[in-house]
Amino acid sequence: MKEKRIFNYFSTLLFSVCMAGGMAACTSNKSETLPEIADHTALFDYFNYSGNDDFYEQNALPDSSSFYNPILPGWYSDPSICRSGDDYFLVTSTFSYYPGVPIFHSKDLVNWKQIGHVLNRPSQLKLDGQRITRGIFAPAISYNPHNQTYYMVTTNVGSGNFYVKTQDPFGEWSDPIPLPEVGGIDPSFFFDDDGKAYIVNNDEPIGVAEYDGHHTIRVQEFDWKNDRTVGLRKVLVNKGAHPEDKPIWIEGPHLYKINGKYLLMSAEGGTSNQHSEVIFSSNSPMGGFTPTRRNPILTQRHLNPERTNPITCAGHADLIQTKEGDWWAVFLACRPINHQFENLGRETFMMPVRWDKEGIPYITEGEELIPMVLKRDGVQRGEEVTFGNFEKNDDFGAEALGLEWMTLRAPGTELYSLTETPGFLTLKCAPVSASETKTPAFVCRRIQHHKFTASTRMLFNPIDEDEAAGMLIFKDEKHQYFFSVGKAGGKKQIALTQIDDAANKQLAVAEMEDGVKAIDLKVLSKGTHFEFYYSVKKGEWITLCKNIDAGYLSTANAGGFTGTTIGMYATKSLH
């Protein structure tokens, strides 16, 4: 096992170096060590992902206290943050991916490390039958100092609002505790300094909605000693900060008490280009909230759309006070490429918070741009960071998948294995496709850069024309590119198929010679287009196709709330 891992490391390192050299790339010859391939099974030797975005190449960080925005690039939407002592914890949405709600830890807000997933057991996460853009919405993490307990509350669109809790966020969280009295979406806890607690959330208006997108923010007291809501639910905000303008989708609320004043912060305008963050103040957590004069306190919707390196859709923020006493905000935003579209989804950004003379926080004002390079004095950036260009390689030598890997709707452990053929990821050709609302044999990770290279080595012998395996670039059930090895007319072939809601379209195909056991697959993203390459002989990359529209997978084209993922896929439901 150790020898296999060492061999994989050096062969993959050589492969990555060759890829970096362009089309003079080479692959290692491992024919003498290739294992036997069981029928209906694909083996993957490694998976390499390497980001190469222009901004990071052209804008080096000026010093060791600087960092890039977004702090979590790629689809990490709806961030929420809390602190206990020296420890900061951050969570984001996962919709219908499994496991649910990645949790990150930091000591300084700059150096983040994923420590697990809050929802990592089937008993916590029921997603079967839900489309990819349903599932887990907007998790909110909070710390209650009165019982030294962390809470994560969220919405499972298929079953309602619930929360889990723990006293050790590095360990396991409880099974879900339902909140049947709390309707709507986007619940969030607030633990007051007097020992009382409250839940705020988005919900339908009382009576008939006056227009599409008319929503409210409500509050209800929460008895944390007995894990239940108490008292009446009340409407805190109807419509939004300027009700006369008929604002839409007031959502993602967070309640704070700062300098004796209660502040209610929410997103407005929907999560697209009109997104913003607004804030209200009151002397009580149960009512009397009035909009402040600064609203919105965060937005980019009014700026010139042709600006350089545009950051759009900013909103859905959460505030945190550091142990040093200053304030920061985490929020979601998007980075369209060439002012057109993006496949990255809504990403997690961070900015310092300022305060006006009236004690109202704000993040941007006027024509201010969200910066892509920031600095936090006194903090030293580490070598392993979550932002910028980076390369990740998995040789599948561990006994469990790394934290970056996901499946759809369920663990899928009956469909993949890391121990069946040690040193390889084994995928079974399942009678399920990624177009269904079930769990296919698909192990994936987020795309985190406009420009990237992803590669893998696969061993696979399809039995019939229904079986195929390879790399899948996945946006949702109706928008995918499948770079696969399959069979047609009794012969093995490699193909690129565009999957949509009407009929699959084969965009490119090439026959493979008999007896080929291993094949290297490579996807090269240019941002607006993809290129697809394969190799069956050392040092000989063959172009399958170029100029494949990346916009087909984008939110601008497909809609939805998630970004694009890429990974390894096997099916016997190709047709």
C-alpha positions as CSV (number, residue, x, y, z in Angstrom):
1,M,0.0,0.0,0.0
2,K,2.8,2.4,0.9
3,E,4.7,1.6,-2.3
4,K,1.5,2.2,-4.3
5,R,1.0,5.6,-2.7
6,I,4.6,6.6,-3.3
7,F,4.4,5.5,-6.9
8,N,1.1,7.4,-7.4
9,Y,2.7,10.5,-5.8
10,F,5.7,10.7,-8.2
11,S,3.8,9.6,-11.3
12,T,1.1,12.2,-10.6
13,L,3.7,14.9,-9.8
14,L,5.3,14.1,-13.2
15,F,1.9,14.2,-14.9
16,S,1.1,17.6,-13.3
17,V,4.4,19.1,-14.3
18,C,3.9,17.9,-17.8
19,M,0.4,19.4,-17.9
20,A,1.8,22.7,-16.8
21,G,4.1,22.6,-19.8
22,G,1.1,22.7,-22.2
23,M,0.4,20.3,-25.0
24,A,3.8,18.7,-24.6
25,A,2.3,16.9,-21.5
26,C,3.0,13.3,-20.7
27,T,1.5,10.5,-18.6
28,S,3.3,7.9,-16.6
29,N,3.3,4.3,-17.8
30,K,1.8,2.1,-15.1
31,S,0.8,-0.9,-17.2
32,E,2.9,-3.3,-15.0
33,T,1.0,-2.2,-11.9
34,L,-2.5,-1.9,-13.2
35,P,-5.1,-3.9,-11.2
36,E,-7.8,-6.1,-12.7
37,I,-11.1,-4.3,-13.5
38,A,-14.3,-5.9,-12.3
39,D,-17.2,-5.9,-14.7
40,H,-19.5,-2.8,-14.3
41,T,-16.8,-1.0,-12.4
42,A,-14.5,2.0,-13.1
43,L,-11.3,2.6,-11.2
44,F,-9.8,6.1,-10.8
45,D,-6.1,6.4,-9.9
46,Y,-6.1,10.1,-8.9
47,F,-7.8,13.4,-9.4
48,N,-5.9,16.6,-9.9
49,Y,-7.4,20.1,-9.8
50,S,-5.4,23.2,-10.5
51,G,-6.6,26.8,-10.6
52,N,-5.1,29.4,-12.9
53,D,-7.2,32.6,-12.7
54,D,-5.6,35.7,-14.3
55,F,-6.3,38.0,-11.4
56,Y,-4.2,36.1,-8.9
57,E,-1.4,35.7,-11.5
58,Q,-1.4,39.5,-12.2
59,N,-2.0,40.8,-8.7
60,A,0.4,39.2,-6.2
61,L,-0.4,39.8,-2.5
62,P,1.7,42.8,-1.3
63,D,2.6,41.5,2.1
64,S,2.1,38.6,4.6
65,S,-1.0,40.2,6.2
66,S,-2.9,40.5,2.9
67,F,-5.4,38.0,1.5
68,Y,-7.7,37.6,-1.5
69,N,-11.4,38.0,-1.7
70,P,-13.3,35.7,-2.0
71,I,-11.9,33.9,1.1
72,L,-13.8,30.8,0.0
73,P,-13.8,30.8,-3.8
74,G,-16.3,28.7,-5.7
75,W,-19.8,27.7,-4.6
76,Y,-19.8,28.5,-0.9
77,S,-23.0,30.5,-0.6
78,D,-25.0,32.0,2.3
79,P,-22.1,32.2,4.8
80,S,-22.8,32.5,8.5
81,I,-20.1,33.0,11.2
82,C,-19.8,32.9,15.0
83,R,-17.0,33.2,17.6
84,S,-16.2,31.7,21.0
85,G,-13.1,33.0,22.6
86,D,-10.2,32.7,20.1
87,D,-12.2,30.4,17.7
88,Y,-14.2,31.4,14.7
89,F,-16.5,29.1,12.9
90,L,-18.1,29.6,9.5
91,V,-20.8,27.5,7.6
92,T,-22.3,27.7,4.1
93,S,-25.2,26.1,2.2
94,T,-25.1,22.8,0.4
95,F,-28.6,22.4,-1.0
96,S,-29.0,18.7,-2.2
97,Y,-25.3,17.7,-1.9
98,Y,-24.1,15.3,0.7
99,P,-22.6,15.7,3.3
100,G,-24.3,18.9,4.3
101,V,-23.1,22.3,5.6
102,P,-19.2,22.5,5.5
103,I,-17.8,24.0,8.6
104,F,-14.6,26.0,8.6
105,H,-12.4,27.1,11.6
106,S,-10.0,30.0,12.0
107,K,-8.1,31.7,14.7
108,D,-7.7,35.0,12.8
109,L,-10.4,35.3,10.1
110,V,-7.7,35.0,7.4
111,N,-6.4,31.4,7.7
112,W,-9.4,29.1,7.3
113,K,-9.5,25.3,7.4
114,Q,-12.4,23.0,6.8
115,I,-12.9,20.8,9.8
116,G,-15.8,18.7,8.7
117,H,-19.5,18.9,7.9
118,V,-22.3,19.7,10.3
119,L,-24.7,17.3,8.7
120,N,-22.6,14.2,8.0
121,R,-25.0,11.3,8.9
122,P,-28.1,10.1,7.0
123,S,-30.1,10.6,10.1
124,Q,-29.4,14.3,9.9
125,L,-29.9,14.8,6.2
126,K,-32.9,13.5,4.1
127,L,-32.6,14.7,0.5
128,D,-34.0,11.9,-1.7
129,G,-36.2,13.2,-4.4
130,Q,-35.2,16.8,-4.1
131,R,-33.8,18.8,-7.0
132,I,-30.3,20.1,-6.7
133,T,-31.4,23.6,-5.9
134,R,-33.6,22.5,-3.0
135,G,-32.4,20.7,0.1
136,I,-30.4,22.7,2.7
137,F,-30.8,26.5,2.6
138,A,-28.9,29.2,4.4
139,P,-27.5,27.6,7.6
140,A,-26.9,30.0,10.5
141,I,-24.3,29.2,13.2
142,S,-24.4,30.7,16.7
143,Y,-22.8,30.2,20.0
144,N,-24.8,30.4,23.3
145,P,-22.5,31.3,26.2
146,H,-25.2,30.5,28.7
147,N,-24.8,26.7,28.1
148,Q,-21.5,26.7,26.1
149,T,-23.3,25.2,23.1
150,Y,-23.1,25.8,19.4
151,Y,-26.2,25.8,17.3
152,M,-26.7,25.4,13.5
153,V,-30.2,26.2,12.3
154,T,-31.4,25.8,8.7
155,T,-34.1,24.9,6.3
156,N,-34.4,21.5,4.6
157,V,-36.9,22.5,1.8
158,G,-38.2,19.0,1.8
159,S,-39.0,18.8,5.5
160,G,-39.0,22.2,7.1
161,N,-36.8,24.1,9.6
162,F,-34.6,22.4,12.2
163,Y,-31.5,22.8,14.2
164,V,-28.6,20.7,15.5
165,K,-26.3,21.5,18.4
166,T,-23.0,20.5,19.9
167,Q,-20.4,21.6,22.5
168,D,-17.6,20.5,20.3
169,P,-17.8,21.9,16.7
170,F,-14.7,19.8,15.8
171,G,-16.8,16.7,16.5
172,E,-20.3,15.4,15.9
173,W,-23.5,17.4,16.0
174,S,-26.9,16.2,17.3
175,D,-29.6,14.7,15.2
176,P,-32.1,17.4,13.9
177,I,-34.5,19.0,16.3
178,P,-37.5,20.2,14.3
179,L,-39.1,23.6,14.5
180,P,-42.6,23.0,13.3
181,E,-43.9,26.4,14.6
182,V,-41.3,28.2,12.5
183,G,-42.4,28.4,8.8
184,G,-40.7,29.9,5.8
185,I,-36.9,29.7,5.4
186,D,-33.6,31.2,6.6
187,P,-34.0,30.8,10.4
188,S,-31.3,32.3,12.7
189,F,-30.7,32.2,16.4
190,F,-30.0,35.2,18.6
191,F,-28.8,34.6,22.2
192,D,-29.3,37.7,24.3
193,D,-27.1,38.7,27.2
194,D,-30.0,38.3,29.7
195,G,-30.3,34.6,29.0
196,K,-33.2,34.8,26.6
197,A,-33.1,33.6,23.0
198,Y,-35.0,34.2,19.8
199,I,-35.4,32.8,16.3
200,V,-35.8,35.2,13.3
201,N,-36.7,34.0,9.8
202,N,-38.2,34.8,6.5
203,D,-41.9,34.0,6.0
204,E,-44.9,34.7,3.9
205,P,-46.9,37.9,4.7
206,I,-50.0,37.7,6.8
207,G,-53.0,37.5,4.4
208,V,-52.5,37.8,0.7
209,A,-49.2,38.9,-0.7
210,E,-49.4,42.3,-2.4
211,Y,-46.9,41.5,-5.1
212,D,-44.5,38.7,-6.2
213,G,-41.6,38.6,-3.7
214,H,-43.6,40.3,-0.9
215,H,-42.2,38.6,2.3
216,T,-41.7,39.4,6.0
217,I,-39.2,38.8,8.8
218,R,-40.7,37.2,11.9
219,V,-39.5,36.5,15.4
220,Q,-40.3,34.0,18.1
221,E,-38.8,33.4,21.5
222,F,-36.8,30.2,22.0
223,D,-36.4,28.3,25.2
224,W,-32.9,26.8,24.9
225,K,-33.2,24.9,28.2
226,N,-36.1,22.8,26.8
227,D,-35.3,23.0,23.1
228,R,-38.6,24.5,22.1
229,T,-40.2,27.8,20.8
230,V,-42.5,29.7,23.2
231,G,-44.9,32.5,22.8
232,L,-46.3,34.1,19.7
233,R,-44.6,34.7,16.4
234,K,-44.5,38.3,15.5
235,V,-43.8,40.2,12.2
236,L,-40.7,42.4,12.6
237,V,-40.4,43.7,9.1
238,N,-43.1,43.8,6.3
239,K,-41.8,44.0,2.7
240,G,-38.4,45.6,3.5
241,A,-36.4,48.7,4.3
242,H,-38.4,50.9,1.8
243,P,-41.9,49.3,1.6
244,E,-43.1,52.0,-0.7
245,D,-40.7,50.6,-3.4
246,K,-42.2,47.1,-3.1
247,P,-38.9,45.5,-2.2
248,I,-38.6,41.7,-2.9
249,W,-37.3,38.8,-0.9
250,I,-36.4,40.2,2.5
251,E,-34.6,37.1,3.8
252,G,-31.5,35.8,5.6
253,P,-32.1,37.7,8.8
254,H,-29.6,38.0,11.7
255,L,-30.3,39.7,15.0
256,Y,-27.6,41.4,17.1
257,K,-27.3,43.4,20.3
258,I,-24.6,46.0,20.0
259,N,-24.0,48.8,22.5
260,G,-27.4,48.3,24.0
261,K,-29.2,48.5,20.7
262,Y,-30.9,45.7,18.8
263,L,-30.0,45.5,15.1
264,L,-31.8,43.3,12.6
265,M,-29.9,42.8,9.4
266,S,-31.4,41.1,6.3
267,A,-30.8,40.6,2.6
268,E,-33.2,42.2,0.0
269,G,-33.7,42.1,-3.8
270,G,-33.2,38.4,-4.5
271,T,-29.8,36.7,-4.9
272,S,-29.0,38.0,-8.4
273,N,-27.8,41.4,-9.6
274,Q,-30.3,43.4,-7.4
275,H,-29.1,41.8,-4.2
276,S,-28.4,44.0,-1.2
277,E,-28.1,44.1,2.6
278,V,-30.3,46.3,4.8
279,I,-30.5,47.0,8.5
280,F,-33.1,48.0,11.1
281,S,-32.7,49.1,14.7
282,S,-34.9,48.8,17.8
283,N,-34.8,48.9,21.6
284,S,-36.4,45.5,21.8
285,P,-35.8,42.2,20.1
286,M,-39.6,41.6,19.7
287,G,-40.6,44.6,17.7
288,G,-40.3,48.3,17.0
289,F,-37.6,47.9,14.3
290,T,-37.2,50.9,11.9
291,P,-34.9,51.0,8.9
292,T,-31.8,53.1,9.3
293,R,-30.9,56.0,7.0
294,R,-27.9,54.2,5.5
295,N,-29.7,51.4,3.7
296,P,-28.5,49.5,1.8
297,I,-25.4,48.9,3.9
298,L,-24.0,46.5,1.3
299,T,-24.7,46.3,-2.5
300,Q,-23.0,46.6,-5.9
301,R,-26.2,46.7,-7.9
302,H,-26.0,50.4,-8.9
303,L,-22.4,50.3,-10.2
304,N,-21.2,50.3,-13.9
305,P,-21.7,46.8,-15.1
306,E,-18.7,47.2,-17.4
307,R,-16.3,47.9,-14.6
308,T,-13.0,45.8,-14.3
309,N,-13.3,42.5,-12.4
310,P,-16.9,43.0,-11.5
311,I,-18.2,41.6,-8.2
312,T,-22.0,41.3,-8.3
313,C,-25.0,39.9,-6.3
314,A,-23.5,41.0,-2.9
315,G,-25.7,40.4,0.1
316,H,-26.8,37.7,2.6
317,A,-24.3,39.0,5.2
318,D,-23.4,38.1,8.8
319,L,-21.4,40.2,11.3
320,I,-18.7,39.2,13.7
321,Q,-16.7,41.1,16.3
322,T,-13.2,39.9,16.6
323,K,-11.4,39.1,19.9
324,E,-9.5,42.4,19.3
325,G,-12.7,44.4,19.1
326,D,-13.0,45.3,15.4
327,W,-15.9,44.1,13.3
328,W,-16.0,42.2,10.0
329,A,-18.8,40.9,7.7
330,V,-18.9,37.7,5.6
331,F,-21.3,37.7,2.7
332,L,-22.0,36.1,-0.7
333,A,-21.2,37.6,-4.1
334,C,-20.5,36.5,-7.6
335,R,-17.6,37.1,-10.1
336,P,-18.9,37.0,-13.7
337,I,-16.2,36.5,-16.3
338,N,-16.1,39.0,-19.2
339,H,-19.2,40.6,-17.7
340,Q,-21.1,37.5,-19.0
341,F,-21.6,34.6,-16.6
342,E,-19.9,32.4,-14.1
343,N,-19.8,28.7,-13.2
344,L,-18.5,29.4,-9.7
345,G,-21.8,30.1,-8.0
346,R,-22.2,32.4,-5.1
347,E,-18.9,32.7,-3.2
348,T,-17.9,33.7,0.4
349,F,-16.4,37.2,0.7
350,M,-15.3,39.2,3.7
351,M,-14.9,42.9,4.4
352,P,-14.3,45.1,7.4
353,V,-17.3,46.8,9.0
354,R,-17.5,50.6,9.7
355,W,-19.8,52.4,12.1
356,D,-21.4,55.8,11.7
357,K,-22.0,58.4,14.5
358,E,-25.4,56.9,15.1
359,G,-24.0,53.5,15.8
360,I,-25.1,51.9,12.5
361,P,-22.8,49.5,10.8
362,Y,-22.1,49.6,7.0
363,I,-19.9,47.6,4.7
364,T,-20.0,49.6,1.4
365,E,-21.3,53.1,0.6
366,G,-21.6,55.1,-2.6
367,E,-19.5,53.9,-5.5
368,E,-17.2,51.7,-3.4
369,L,-16.1,48.5,-4.9
370,I,-15.8,45.2,-3.1
371,P,-12.0,44.7,-3.0
372,M,-10.3,41.5,-4.1
373,V,-7.2,42.2,-2.0
374,L,-7.6,43.1,1.6
375,K,-5.3,43.3,4.7
376,R,-5.8,42.4,8.3
377,D,-3.0,44.0,10.4
378,G,-1.3,41.7,12.8
379,V,-2.3,38.5,11.0
380,Q,0.2,36.3,9.2
381,R,-1.1,34.5,6.2
382,G,-0.2,30.8,6.3
383,E,1.1,28.6,3.5
384,E,-2.2,26.6,3.3
385,V,-5.0,29.0,2.5
386,T,-8.4,28.7,0.9
387,F,-8.1,31.5,-1.6
388,G,-6.1,32.4,-4.7
389,N,-4.7,29.9,-7.3
390,F,-3.9,26.5,-5.8
391,E,-3.5,22.9,-6.8
392,K,-5.1,19.9,-5.1
393,N,-4.3,16.3,-5.8
394,D,-5.9,13.2,-4.4
395,D,-4.3,9.8,-5.0
396,F,-7.1,8.0,-3.2
397,G,-4.6,6.4,-0.9
398,A,-6.7,7.2,2.2
399,E,-9.5,5.2,3.7
400,A,-12.0,8.0,3.4
401,L,-12.7,10.7,1.0
402,G,-11.3,14.2,1.7
403,L,-13.6,16.9,2.9
404,E,-13.8,18.6,-0.5
405,W,-15.6,15.6,-2.0
406,M,-19.4,15.4,-2.2
407,T,-22.1,13.1,-3.5
408,L,-25.7,13.8,-4.4
409,R,-28.5,13.4,-1.8
410,A,-27.0,10.5,0.2
411,P,-23.6,9.1,1.1
412,G,-23.5,6.7,-1.9
413,T,-21.1,4.4,-0.1
414,E,-22.7,1.4,-1.8
415,L,-21.6,2.9,-5.1
416,Y,-18.0,3.8,-4.4
417,S,-15.1,2.4,-2.4
418,L,-11.5,3.3,-1.5
419,T,-10.7,-0.1,-0.1
420,E,-12.0,-2.5,-2.7
421,T,-8.9,-1.8,-4.8
422,P,-6.5,0.0,-2.5
423,G,-5.1,3.2,-3.9
424,F,-8.0,3.6,-6.4
425,L,-11.4,5.1,-6.2
426,T,-13.8,2.4,-7.3
427,L,-17.1,3.5,-8.9
428,K,-19.9,1.0,-9.8
429,C,-21.9,1.6,-12.9
430,A,-25.2,2.3,-11.1
431,P,-28.6,2.0,-12.7
432,V,-29.1,5.7,-11.9
433,S,-28.1,8.8,-13.9
434,A,-27.2,12.2,-12.7
435,S,-30.3,13.5,-14.4
436,E,-32.5,11.8,-11.8
437,T,-33.3,13.1,-8.3
438,K,-31.7,10.0,-6.7
439,T,-28.0,9.2,-5.8
440,P,-25.8,8.4,-8.8
441,A,-22.3,7.1,-8.7
442,F,-20.9,10.6,-8.8
443,V,-18.1,11.9,-6.6
444,C,-17.4,15.5,-7.1
445,R,-15.9,18.7,-5.9
446,R,-16.6,22.4,-6.4
447,I,-15.1,24.3,-9.4
448,Q,-13.3,27.2,-7.7
449,H,-11.7,29.1,-10.6
450,H,-12.8,30.4,-14.0
451,K,-9.6,29.0,-15.5
452,F,-8.6,25.5,-14.2
453,T,-7.3,22.1,-15.3
454,A,-8.8,18.9,-13.9
455,S,-7.5,15.5,-14.8
456,T,-7.8,11.9,-13.8
457,R,-6.6,8.4,-14.9
458,M,-9.4,5.9,-15.4
459,L,-9.4,2.1,-15.9
460,F,-12.7,0.9,-17.4
461,N,-14.1,-1.7,-19.8
462,P,-17.8,-1.0,-20.6
463,I,-19.8,-4.2,-21.0
464,D,-22.5,-2.8,-23.3
465,E,-23.8,0.5,-24.7
466,D,-25.6,1.5,-21.6
467,E,-22.5,1.7,-19.5
468,A,-20.2,4.7,-19.4
469,A,-17.7,6.3,-17.0
470,G,-15.5,9.3,-16.9
471,M,-15.6,12.9,-15.8
472,L,-18.8,14.8,-15.3
473,I,-19.2,18.6,-15.1
474,F,-22.5,19.1,-13.3
475,K,-24.7,22.1,-12.8
476,D,-28.0,20.4,-12.2
477,E,-30.2,17.6,-13.5
478,K,-30.6,19.2,-16.9
479,H,-27.3,20.9,-17.5
480,Q,-24.2,18.7,-17.7
481,Y,-21.1,17.8,-19.8
482,F,-20.1,14.1,-19.6
483,F,-16.6,13.3,-20.8
484,S,-16.8,9.5,-21.0
485,V,-15.6,6.2,-22.1
486,G,-18.4,4.0,-23.5
487,K,-19.3,1.6,-26.2
488,A,-21.0,1.9,-29.6
489,G,-21.4,-0.6,-32.4
490,G,-19.4,-3.1,-30.3
491,K,-16.4,-0.8,-30.1
492,K,-15.0,1.2,-27.2
493,Q,-15.1,5.0,-27.7
494,I,-14.5,8.3,-25.9
495,A,-17.1,11.0,-26.2
496,L,-18.3,14.3,-24.9
497,T,-22.0,14.5,-24.4
498,Q,-24.1,17.5,-23.5
499,I,-26.9,16.5,-21.2
500,D,-30.1,18.6,-21.2
501,D,-33.8,18.3,-20.5
502,A,-34.7,17.4,-24.0
503,A,-32.2,15.0,-25.6
504,N,-28.6,14.3,-25.0
505,K,-26.3,15.6,-27.7
506,Q,-23.0,13.9,-28.5
507,L,-20.7,16.8,-29.3
508,A,-17.5,14.8,-30.1
509,V,-16.5,11.2,-30.4
510,A,-13.4,9.2,-31.1
511,E,-12.8,5.4,-31.3
512,M,-10.4,3.7,-29.0
513,E,-8.1,0.9,-29.9
514,D,-8.9,-2.6,-28.5
515,G,-6.9,-3.6,-25.5
516,V,-6.6,-0.1,-24.0
517,K,-6.9,-0.5,-20.3
518,A,-6.1,2.9,-18.8
519,I,-6.9,6.4,-20.2
520,D,-6.0,9.8,-18.9
521,L,-8.7,12.5,-19.1
522,K,-8.2,16.2,-18.9
523,V,-10.6,19.1,-18.8
524,L,-9.1,22.6,-19.4
525,S,-11.3,25.6,-18.6
526,K,-10.6,28.9,-20.4
527,G,-13.3,30.6,-18.4
528,T,-15.8,31.0,-21.2
529,H,-15.0,27.7,-22.9
530,F,-13.9,24.2,-22.1
531,E,-11.3,22.0,-23.8
532,F,-11.2,18.2,-23.6
533,Y,-8.2,16.0,-24.0
534,Y,-7.3,12.3,-23.5
535,S,-4.2,10.2,-23.6
536,V,-3.7,6.4,-24.0
537,K,0.0,6.6,-24.5
538,K,2.7,8.3,-22.5
539,G,3.3,11.9,-23.7
540,E,0.6,11.8,-26.3
541,W,-2.3,14.1,-25.6
542,I,-5.1,14.0,-28.1
543,T,-7.6,16.8,-28.5
544,L,-11.2,15.5,-28.4
545,C,-12.8,18.9,-28.8
546,K,-12.3,22.6,-28.0
547,N,-14.5,25.8,-27.7
548,I,-17.3,24.0,-25.7
549,D,-19.5,26.7,-24.3
550,A,-19.0,27.0,-20.5
551,G,-22.0,29.3,-20.3
552,Y,-24.3,26.3,-20.8
553,L,-23.6,25.3,-17.2
554,S,-23.9,28.8,-15.8
555,T,-26.5,30.2,-13.5
556,A,-27.2,32.8,-16.1
557,N,-28.3,30.0,-18.4
558,A,-29.5,27.2,-16.1
559,G,-30.8,29.2,-13.1
560,G,-30.6,27.8,-9.6
561,F,-28.6,28.5,-6.5
562,T,-25.6,26.3,-6.8
563,G,-22.3,26.5,-8.7
564,T,-20.8,23.9,-11.0
565,T,-19.1,20.8,-9.7
566,I,-16.7,18.4,-11.4
567,G,-15.8,14.8,-10.6
568,M,-15.9,11.1,-11.4
569,Y,-19.0,9.4,-12.6
570,A,-20.1,5.9,-13.7
571,T,-23.6,4.8,-14.9
572,K,-25.4,2.1,-16.7
573,S,-28.3,4.4,-17.5
574,L,-26.6,6.4,-20.3
575,H,-29.6,6.1,-22.6
